[in-house]
Amino acid sequence: MGDFYCDEALSGRTPVVVVAETNTVLAFEHTRPAHPVHIVVVPKRHTPSLTDLGEGGVRLLGEVMAVVRQVAARVCEEHGAASVVTNLGDYQDSSHLHFHVLHRGRPGEHRS
């Protein structure tokens, strides 16, 4: 498992569409969205996972969650619903803490 966020998104190697940004956190449109709205929120400092906060610790997690809240509120306001997801262990596809803020579409609505 690599670190897409440090290696690609945060380095600028893979361009991203920024949704929100602070000095310590970046929120951007997922580069391969699985939902109609799919935003990723990451700390700019390498942080392994929700259970291993690395050197940033709880303070950095609080800064990340503030951006997650802001983005989720905006998605919910614009689309009527939002989900917030993070993964651990074998479910974590990149070894960097990240939260997905999603709008999955309306019930019965399918993507073409």
Phi and psi in radians as a Rosetta constraint file:
Dihedral C 1 N 2 CA 2 C 2 CIRCULARHARMONIC -1.670 0.35
Dihedral N 2 CA 2 C 2 N 3 CIRCULARHARMONIC -2.938 0.35
Dihedral C 2 N 3 CA 3 C 3 CIRCULARHARMONIC -2.151 0.35
Dihedral N 3 CA 3 C 3 N 4 CIRCULARHARMONIC 1.472 0.35
Dihedral C 3 N 4 CA 4 C 4 CIRCULARHARMONIC -0.975 0.35
Dihedral N 4 CA 4 C 4 N 5 CIRCULARHARMONIC -0.678 0.35
Dihedral C 4 N 5 CA 5 C 5 CIRCULARHARMONIC -1.168 0.35
Dihedral N 5 CA 5 C 5 N 6 CIRCULARHARMONIC -0.832 0.35
Dihedral C 5 N 6 CA 6 C 6 CIRCULARHARMONIC -1.229 0.35
Dihedral N 6 CA 6 C 6 N 7 CIRCULARHARMONIC -0.815 0.35
Dihedral C 6 N 7 CA 7 C 7 CIRCULARHARMONIC -1.225 0.35
Dihedral N 7 CA 7 C 7 N 8 CIRCULARHARMONIC -0.571 0.35
Dihedral C 7 N 8 CA 8 C 8 CIRCULARHARMONIC -2.063 0.35
Dihedral N 8 CA 8 C 8 N 9 CIRCULARHARMONIC -1.109 0.35
Dihedral C 8 N 9 CA 9 C 9 CIRCULARHARMONIC -1.195 0.35
Dihedral N 9 CA 9 C 9 N 10 CIRCULARHARMONIC -0.859 0.35
Dihedral C 9 N 10 CA 10 C 10 CIRCULARHARMONIC -1.304 0.35
Dihedral N 10 CA 10 C 10 N 11 CIRCULARHARMONIC -0.481 0.35
Dihedral C 10 N 11 CA 11 C 11 CIRCULARHARMONIC -1.364 0.35
Dihedral N 11 CA 11 C 11 N 12 CIRCULARHARMONIC -0.307 0.35
Dihedral C 11 N 12 CA 12 C 12 CIRCULARHARMONIC 1.562 0.35
Dihedral N 12 CA 12 C 12 N 13 CIRCULARHARMONIC -0.061 0.35
Dihedral C 12 N 13 CA 13 C 13 CIRCULARHARMONIC -1.081 0.35
Dihedral N 13 CA 13 C 13 N 14 CIRCULARHARMONIC -0.694 0.35
Dihedral C 13 N 14 CA 14 C 14 CIRCULARHARMONIC -1.871 0.35
Dihedral N 14 CA 14 C 14 N 15 CIRCULARHARMONIC 2.030 0.35
Dihedral C 14 N 15 CA 15 C 15 CIRCULARHARMONIC -1.145 0.35
Dihedral N 15 CA 15 C 15 N 16 CIRCULARHARMONIC 2.488 0.35
Dihedral C 15 N 16 CA 16 C 16 CIRCULARHARMONIC -2.288 0.35
Dihedral N 16 CA 16 C 16 N 17 CIRCULARHARMONIC 2.726 0.35
Dihedral C 16 N 17 CA 17 C 17 CIRCULARHARMONIC -1.642 0.35
Dihedral N 17 CA 17 C 17 N 18 CIRCULARHARMONIC 1.928 0.35
Dihedral C 17 N 18 CA 18 C 18 CIRCULARHARMONIC -1.335 0.35
Dihedral N 18 CA 18 C 18 N 19 CIRCULARHARMONIC 2.315 0.35
Dihedral C 18 N 19 CA 19 C 19 CIRCULARHARMONIC -1.782 0.35
Dihedral N 19 CA 19 C 19 N 20 CIRCULARHARMONIC -0.695 0.35
Dihedral C 19 N 20 CA 20 C 20 CIRCULARHARMONIC -2.715 0.35
Dihedral N 20 CA 20 C 20 N 21 CIRCULARHARMONIC 2.649 0.35
Dihedral C 20 N 21 CA 21 C 21 CIRCULARHARMONIC -2.695 0.35
Dihedral N 21 CA 21 C 21 N 22 CIRCULARHARMONIC 2.440 0.35
Dihedral C 21 N 22 CA 22 C 22 CIRCULARHARMONIC -2.183 0.35
Dihedral N 22 CA 22 C 22 N 23 CIRCULARHARMONIC -3.052 0.35
Dihedral C 22 N 23 CA 23 C 23 CIRCULARHARMONIC -1.113 0.35
Dihedral N 23 CA 23 C 23 N 24 CIRCULARHARMONIC -0.437 0.35
Dihedral C 23 N 24 CA 24 C 24 CIRCULARHARMONIC -2.080 0.35
Dihedral N 24 CA 24 C 24 N 25 CIRCULARHARMONIC -0.135 0.35
Dihedral C 24 N 25 CA 25 C 25 CIRCULARHARMONIC -2.398 0.35
Dihedral N 25 CA 25 C 25 N 26 CIRCULARHARMONIC 2.483 0.35
Dihedral C 25 N 26 CA 26 C 26 CIRCULARHARMONIC -2.195 0.35
Dihedral N 26 CA 26 C 26 N 27 CIRCULARHARMONIC 2.315 0.35
Dihedral C 26 N 27 CA 27 C 27 CIRCULARHARMONIC -2.088 0.35
Dihedral N 27 CA 27 C 27 N 28 CIRCULARHARMONIC 2.290 0.35
Dihedral C 27 N 28 CA 28 C 28 CIRCULARHARMONIC -2.593 0.35
Dihedral N 28 CA 28 C 28 N 29 CIRCULARHARMONIC 2.790 0.35
Dihedral C 28 N 29 CA 29 C 29 CIRCULARHARMONIC -1.168 0.35
Dihedral N 29 CA 29 C 29 N 30 CIRCULARHARMONIC 2.323 0.35
Dihedral C 29 N 30 CA 30 C 30 CIRCULARHARMONIC -0.982 0.35
Dihedral N 30 CA 30 C 30 N 31 CIRCULARHARMONIC 2.436 0.35
Dihedral C 30 N 31 CA 31 C 31 CIRCULARHARMONIC -1.300 0.35
Dihedral N 31 CA 31 C 31 N 32 CIRCULARHARMONIC -0.340 0.35
Dihedral C 31 N 32 CA 32 C 32 CIRCULARHARMONIC -2.397 0.35
Dihedral N 32 CA 32 C 32 N 33 CIRCULARHARMONIC 1.286 0.35
Dihedral C 32 N 33 CA 33 C 33 CIRCULARHARMONIC -1.095 0.35
Dihedral N 33 CA 33 C 33 N 34 CIRCULARHARMONIC 2.452 0.35
Dihedral C 33 N 34 CA 34 C 34 CIRCULARHARMONIC -1.816 0.35
Dihedral N 34 CA 34 C 34 N 35 CIRCULARHARMONIC -0.024 0.35
Dihedral C 34 N 35 CA 35 C 35 CIRCULARHARMONIC -2.461 0.35
Dihedral N 35 CA 35 C 35 N 36 CIRCULARHARMONIC 2.838 0.35
Dihedral C 35 N 36 CA 36 C 36 CIRCULARHARMONIC -0.962 0.35
Dihedral N 36 CA 36 C 36 N 37 CIRCULARHARMONIC -0.674 0.35
Dihedral C 36 N 37 CA 37 C 37 CIRCULARHARMONIC -2.154 0.35
Dihedral N 37 CA 37 C 37 N 38 CIRCULARHARMONIC 2.166 0.35
Dihedral C 37 N 38 CA 38 C 38 CIRCULARHARMONIC -2.552 0.35
Dihedral N 38 CA 38 C 38 N 39 CIRCULARHARMONIC 1.774 0.35
Dihedral C 38 N 39 CA 39 C 39 CIRCULARHARMONIC -1.994 0.35
Dihedral N 39 CA 39 C 39 N 40 CIRCULARHARMONIC 2.456 0.35
Dihedral C 39 N 40 CA 40 C 40 CIRCULARHARMONIC -1.950 0.35
Dihedral N 40 CA 40 C 40 N 41 CIRCULARHARMONIC 2.355 0.35
Dihedral C 40 N 41 CA 41 C 41 CIRCULARHARMONIC -2.072 0.35
Dihedral N 41 CA 41 C 41 N 42 CIRCULARHARMONIC 2.175 0.35
Dihedral C 41 N 42 CA 42 C 42 CIRCULARHARMONIC -2.345 0.35
Dihedral N 42 CA 42 C 42 N 43 CIRCULARHARMONIC 2.594 0.35
Dihedral C 42 N 43 CA 43 C 43 CIRCULARHARMONIC -1.274 0.35
Dihedral N 43 CA 43 C 43 N 44 CIRCULARHARMONIC 2.530 0.35
Dihedral C 43 N 44 CA 44 C 44 CIRCULARHARMONIC -1.275 0.35
Dihedral N 44 CA 44 C 44 N 45 CIRCULARHARMONIC -0.427 0.35
Dihedral C 44 N 45 CA 45 C 45 CIRCULARHARMONIC -1.535 0.35
Dihedral N 45 CA 45 C 45 N 46 CIRCULARHARMONIC 2.411 0.35
Dihedral C 45 N 46 CA 46 C 46 CIRCULARHARMONIC -1.013 0.35
Dihedral N 46 CA 46 C 46 N 47 CIRCULARHARMONIC 2.185 0.35
Dihedral C 46 N 47 CA 47 C 47 CIRCULARHARMONIC -2.379 0.35
Dihedral N 47 CA 47 C 47 N 48 CIRCULARHARMONIC 2.036 0.35
Dihedral C 47 N 48 CA 48 C 48 CIRCULARHARMONIC -1.029 0.35
Dihedral N 48 CA 48 C 48 N 49 CIRCULARHARMONIC -0.826 0.35
Dihedral C 48 N 49 CA 49 C 49 CIRCULARHARMONIC -2.969 0.35
Dihedral N 49 CA 49 C 49 N 50 CIRCULARHARMONIC 3.102 0.35
Dihedral C 49 N 50 CA 50 C 50 CIRCULARHARMONIC -1.101 0.35
Dihedral N 50 CA 50 C 50 N 51 CIRCULARHARMONIC -0.545 0.35
Dihedral C 50 N 51 CA 51 C 51 CIRCULARHARMONIC -1.636 0.35
Dihedral N 51 CA 51 C 51 N 52 CIRCULARHARMONIC -0.161 0.35
Dihedral C 51 N 52 CA 52 C 52 CIRCULARHARMONIC -2.297 0.35
Dihedral N 52 CA 52 C 52 N 53 CIRCULARHARMONIC 1.593 0.35
Dihedral C 52 N 53 CA 53 C 53 CIRCULARHARMONIC -1.423 0.35
Dihedral N 53 CA 53 C 53 N 54 CIRCULARHARMONIC -0.014 0.35
Dihedral C 53 N 54 CA 54 C 54 CIRCULARHARMONIC 1.023 0.35
Dihedral N 54 CA 54 C 54 N 55 CIRCULARHARMONIC -2.636 0.35
Dihedral C 54 N 55 CA 55 C 55 CIRCULARHARMONIC -1.251 0.35
Dihedral N 55 CA 55 C 55 N 56 CIRCULARHARMONIC -0.416 0.35
Dihedral C 55 N 56 CA 56 C 56 CIRCULARHARMONIC -1.235 0.35
Dihedral N 56 CA 56 C 56 N 57 CIRCULARHARMONIC -0.517 0.35
Dihedral C 56 N 57 CA 57 C 57 CIRCULARHARMONIC 1.030 0.35
Dihedral N 57 CA 57 C 57 N 58 CIRCULARHARMONIC -2.799 0.35
Dihedral C 57 N 58 CA 58 C 58 CIRCULARHARMONIC -1.131 0.35
Dihedral N 58 CA 58 C 58 N 59 CIRCULARHARMONIC -0.567 0.35
Dihedral C 58 N 59 CA 59 C 59 CIRCULARHARMONIC -1.052 0.35
Dihedral N 59 CA 59 C 59 N 60 CIRCULARHARMONIC -0.841 0.35
Dihedral C 59 N 60 CA 60 C 60 CIRCULARHARMONIC -1.127 0.35
Dihedral N 60 CA 60 C 60 N 61 CIRCULARHARMONIC -0.684 0.35
Dihedral C 60 N 61 CA 61 C 61 CIRCULARHARMONIC -1.016 0.35
Dihedral N 61 CA 61 C 61 N 62 CIRCULARHARMONIC -0.715 0.35
Dihedral C 61 N 62 CA 62 C 62 CIRCULARHARMONIC -1.074 0.35
Dihedral N 62 CA 62 C 62 N 63 CIRCULARHARMONIC -0.684 0.35
Dihedral C 62 N 63 CA 63 C 63 CIRCULARHARMONIC -1.167 0.35
Dihedral N 63 CA 63 C 63 N 64 CIRCULARHARMONIC -0.694 0.35
Dihedral C 63 N 64 CA 64 C 64 CIRCULARHARMONIC -1.117 0.35
Dihedral N 64 CA 64 C 64 N 65 CIRCULARHARMONIC -0.805 0.35
Dihedral C 64 N 65 CA 65 C 65 CIRCULARHARMONIC -1.128 0.35
Dihedral N 65 CA 65 C 65 N 66 CIRCULARHARMONIC -0.557 0.35
Dihedral C 65 N 66 CA 66 C 66 CIRCULARHARMONIC -1.079 0.35
Dihedral N 66 CA 66 C 66 N 67 CIRCULARHARMONIC -0.710 0.35
Dihedral C 66 N 67 CA 67 C 67 CIRCULARHARMONIC -1.250 0.35
Dihedral N 67 CA 67 C 67 N 68 CIRCULARHARMONIC -0.698 0.35
Dihedral C 67 N 68 CA 68 C 68 CIRCULARHARMONIC -0.997 0.35
Dihedral N 68 CA 68 C 68 N 69 CIRCULARHARMONIC -0.805 0.35
Dihedral C 68 N 69 CA 69 C 69 CIRCULARHARMONIC -1.049 0.35
Dihedral N 69 CA 69 C 69 N 70 CIRCULARHARMONIC -0.789 0.35
Dihedral C 69 N 70 CA 70 C 70 CIRCULARHARMONIC -1.083 0.35
Dihedral N 70 CA 70 C 70 N 71 CIRCULARHARMONIC -0.826 0.35
Dihedral C 70 N 71 CA 71 C 71 CIRCULARHARMONIC -1.175 0.35
Dihedral N 71 CA 71 C 71 N 72 CIRCULARHARMONIC -0.764 0.35
Dihedral C 71 N 72 CA 72 C 72 CIRCULARHARMONIC -1.091 0.35
Dihedral N 72 CA 72 C 72 N 73 CIRCULARHARMONIC -0.702 0.35
Dihedral C 72 N 73 CA 73 C 73 CIRCULARHARMONIC -1.092 0.35
Dihedral N 73 CA 73 C 73 N 74 CIRCULARHARMONIC -0.727 0.35
Dihedral C 73 N 74 CA 74 C 74 CIRCULARHARMONIC -1.134 0.35
Dihedral N 74 CA 74 C 74 N 75 CIRCULARHARMONIC -0.784 0.35
Dihedral C 74 N 75 CA 75 C 75 CIRCULARHARMONIC -1.094 0.35
Dihedral N 75 CA 75 C 75 N 76 CIRCULARHARMONIC -0.766 0.35
Dihedral C 75 N 76 CA 76 C 76 CIRCULARHARMONIC -1.112 0.35
Dihedral N 76 CA 76 C 76 N 77 CIRCULARHARMONIC -0.734 0.35
Dihedral C 76 N 77 CA 77 C 77 CIRCULARHARMONIC -1.118 0.35
Dihedral N 77 CA 77 C 77 N 78 CIRCULARHARMONIC -0.734 0.35
Dihedral C 77 N 78 CA 78 C 78 CIRCULARHARMONIC -1.351 0.35
Dihedral N 78 CA 78 C 78 N 79 CIRCULARHARMONIC -0.530 0.35
Dihedral C 78 N 79 CA 79 C 79 CIRCULARHARMONIC -2.138 0.35
Dihedral N 79 CA 79 C 79 N 80 CIRCULARHARMONIC -0.119 0.35
Dihedral C 79 N 80 CA 80 C 80 CIRCULARHARMONIC 1.554 0.35
Dihedral N 80 CA 80 C 80 N 81 CIRCULARHARMONIC -0.125 0.35
Dihedral C 80 N 81 CA 81 C 81 CIRCULARHARMONIC -2.871 0.35
Dihedral N 81 CA 81 C 81 N 82 CIRCULARHARMONIC 2.702 0.35
Dihedral C 81 N 82 CA 82 C 82 CIRCULARHARMONIC -2.680 0.35
Dihedral N 82 CA 82 C 82 N 83 CIRCULARHARMONIC 2.653 0.35
Dihedral C 82 N 83 CA 83 C 83 CIRCULARHARMONIC -2.166 0.35
Dihedral N 83 CA 83 C 83 N 84 CIRCULARHARMONIC 2.586 0.35
Dihedral C 83 N 84 CA 84 C 84 CIRCULARHARMONIC -2.173 0.35
Dihedral N 84 CA 84 C 84 N 85 CIRCULARHARMONIC 2.204 0.35
Dihedral C 84 N 85 CA 85 C 85 CIRCULARHARMONIC -2.355 0.35
Dihedral N 85 CA 85 C 85 N 86 CIRCULARHARMONIC 2.450 0.35
Dihedral C 85 N 86 CA 86 C 86 CIRCULARHARMONIC -2.326 0.35
Dihedral N 86 CA 86 C 86 N 87 CIRCULARHARMONIC 2.786 0.35
Dihedral C 86 N 87 CA 87 C 87 CIRCULARHARMONIC -2.168 0.35
Dihedral N 87 CA 87 C 87 N 88 CIRCULARHARMONIC 2.723 0.35
Dihedral C 87 N 88 CA 88 C 88 CIRCULARHARMONIC -2.353 0.35
Dihedral N 88 CA 88 C 88 N 89 CIRCULARHARMONIC 2.774 0.35
Dihedral C 88 N 89 CA 89 C 89 CIRCULARHARMONIC 1.033 0.35
Dihedral N 89 CA 89 C 89 N 90 CIRCULARHARMONIC -2.367 0.35
Dihedral C 89 N 90 CA 90 C 90 CIRCULARHARMONIC -1.125 0.35
Dihedral N 90 CA 90 C 90 N 91 CIRCULARHARMONIC -0.322 0.35
Dihedral C 90 N 91 CA 91 C 91 CIRCULARHARMONIC -1.372 0.35
Dihedral N 91 CA 91 C 91 N 92 CIRCULARHARMONIC -0.308 0.35
Dihedral C 91 N 92 CA 92 C 92 CIRCULARHARMONIC -1.460 0.35
Dihedral N 92 CA 92 C 92 N 93 CIRCULARHARMONIC 1.937 0.35
Dihedral C 92 N 93 CA 93 C 93 CIRCULARHARMONIC -1.460 0.35
Dihedral N 93 CA 93 C 93 N 94 CIRCULARHARMONIC -0.150 0.35
Dihedral C 93 N 94 CA 94 C 94 CIRCULARHARMONIC -2.449 0.35
Dihedral N 94 CA 94 C 94 N 95 CIRCULARHARMONIC 2.372 0.35
Dihedral C 94 N 95 CA 95 C 95 CIRCULARHARMONIC -1.416 0.35
Dihedral N 95 CA 95 C 95 N 96 CIRCULARHARMONIC 0.979 0.35
Dihedral C 95 N 96 CA 96 C 96 CIRCULARHARMONIC -2.618 0.35
Dihedral N 96 CA 96 C 96 N 97 CIRCULARHARMONIC 2.240 0.35
Dihedral C 96 N 97 CA 97 C 97 CIRCULARHARMONIC -0.910 0.35
Dihedral N 97 CA 97 C 97 N 98 CIRCULARHARMONIC 2.269 0.35
Dihedral C 97 N 98 CA 98 C 98 CIRCULARHARMONIC -2.689 0.35
Dihedral N 98 CA 98 C 98 N 99 CIRCULARHARMONIC 2.557 0.35
Dihedral C 98 N 99 CA 99 C 99 CIRCULARHARMONIC -2.046 0.35
Dihedral N 99 CA 99 C 99 N 100 CIRCULARHARMONIC 2.417 0.35
Dihedral C 99 N 100 CA 100 C 100 CIRCULARHARMONIC -1.743 0.35
Dihedral N 100 CA 100 C 100 N 101 CIRCULARHARMONIC 2.238 0.35
Dihedral C 100 N 101 CA 101 C 101 CIRCULARHARMONIC -1.920 0.35
Dihedral N 101 CA 101 C 101 N 102 CIRCULARHARMONIC 2.074 0.35
Dihedral C 101 N 102 CA 102 C 102 CIRCULARHARMONIC -2.166 0.35
Dihedral N 102 CA 102 C 102 N 103 CIRCULARHARMONIC 2.604 0.35
Dihedral C 102 N 103 CA 103 C 103 CIRCULARHARMONIC -2.153 0.35
Dihedral N 103 CA 103 C 103 N 104 CIRCULARHARMONIC 2.029 0.35
Dihedral C 103 N 104 CA 104 C 104 CIRCULARHARMONIC -1.490 0.35
Dihedral N 104 CA 104 C 104 N 105 CIRCULARHARMONIC -0.076 0.35
Dihedral C 104 N 105 CA 105 C 105 CIRCULARHARMONIC 1.718 0.35
Dihedral N 105 CA 105 C 105 N 106 CIRCULARHARMONIC 2.991 0.35
Dihedral C 105 N 106 CA 106 C 106 CIRCULARHARMONIC -1.326 0.35
Dihedral N 106 CA 106 C 106 N 107 CIRCULARHARMONIC 2.635 0.35
Dihedral C 106 N 107 CA 107 C 107 CIRCULARHARMONIC -0.955 0.35
Dihedral N 107 CA 107 C 107 N 108 CIRCULARHARMONIC 2.324 0.35
Dihedral C 107 N 108 CA 108 C 108 CIRCULARHARMONIC 1.485 0.35
Dihedral N 108 CA 108 C 108 N 109 CIRCULARHARMONIC -0.141 0.35
Dihedral C 108 N 109 CA 109 C 109 CIRCULARHARMONIC -1.526 0.35
Dihedral N 109 CA 109 C 109 N 110 CIRCULARHARMONIC 2.266 0.35
Dihedral C 109 N 110 CA 110 C 110 CIRCULARHARMONIC -2.099 0.35
Dihedral N 110 CA 110 C 110 N 111 CIRCULARHARMONIC 2.549 0.35
Dihedral C 110 N 111 CA 111 C 111 CIRCULARHARMONIC -1.385 0.35
Dihedral N 111 CA 111 C 111 N 112 CIRCULARHARMONIC 2.521 0.35
